[in-house]
Amino acid sequence: MADIDIDALHPTYSEIYNVLGKDSDALLNLFKNMSGQQINLPVHLYDPDMVKKKLAARVQNNESIDINVASEHYGYSRRWIRT
């Protein structure tokens, strides 16, 4: 892909560039596929419905679930995991 002028990047793209580990190809790919779109990133990485399904499946298989580990892994509170 073409080289980019880092010094002239829009501040938003400059920050994304840094988060991507200063990968020009990844930044250009993101730009080409998503420019012009407004993006709101959820607070949680994992979808709550999918997490519930995964945990329910583990319970059905009689697998033990360490609430602290699951909470840390999925980013939800221990109380949320427990319910």
C-alpha positions in Angstrom: 0.0 0.0 0.0 1.0 3.6 -0.3 3.1 5.4 2.3 1.2 7.8 4.5 2.4 11.1 5.8 2.3 10.6 9.6 2.8 14.2 10.4 -0.3 15.3 8.4 -2.7 12.7 9.9 -6.0 13.9 11.4 -5.7 13.6 15.2 -8.2 10.8 15.3 -6.4 8.8 12.7 -3.1 9.6 14.4 -4.4 8.1 17.6 -5.7 5.0 15.8 -2.3 4.7 14.0 -0.5 4.6 17.3 -3.0 2.1 18.8 -2.5 -0.2 15.8 1.2 -0.3 16.6 2.1 2.3 13.9 1.0 -0.1 11.2 0.4 1.9 8.0 -1.3 -0.9 6.1 -3.8 -1.5 9.0 -4.6 2.2 9.2 -5.2 2.4 5.4 -7.3 -0.7 5.5 -9.4 0.7 8.3 -9.7 4.1 6.5 -10.8 2.5 3.2 -13.4 0.2 4.9 -14.8 2.5 7.6 -14.1 6.2 6.8 -17.2 8.4 7.0 -18.9 6.1 9.5 -19.5 7.1 13.1 -18.3 4.4 15.4 -19.2 3.9 19.1 -17.3 1.2 20.8 -19.1 -0.8 23.5 -17.7 -0.7 27.0 -17.5 -4.5 27.0 -15.5 -6.5 24.5 -17.8 -9.5 24.7 -21.5 -9.6 23.9 -23.6 -10.3 27.0 -26.0 -12.7 25.4 -23.1 -14.8 24.0 -21.4 -14.8 27.4 -24.6 -16.0 29.0 -24.9 -18.8 26.5 -21.3 -19.9 27.0 -21.6 -19.9 30.8 -25.0 -21.7 30.7 -23.4 -24.3 28.5 -20.6 -24.8 31.0 -23.1 -25.1 33.8 -25.1 -27.7 31.8 -21.9 -29.7 31.3 -21.3 -29.6 35.0 -18.2 -27.6 34.6 -17.2 -25.4 37.5 -17.0 -21.7 36.9 -14.6 -19.6 38.9 -16.6 -16.4 39.1 -13.5 -14.3 39.7 -11.7 -15.7 36.6 -14.9 -15.4 34.4 -15.4 -11.8 35.6 -11.9 -10.8 34.8 -11.9 -12.6 31.4 -15.2 -11.3 30.1 -15.1 -7.9 31.8 -18.4 -8.2 33.6 -18.9 -7.9 37.4 -18.8 -11.0 39.6 -22.5 -10.2 40.5 -23.4 -10.2 36.8 -21.6 -13.5 36.2 -23.2 -15.1 39.3 -26.7 -14.3 38.1 
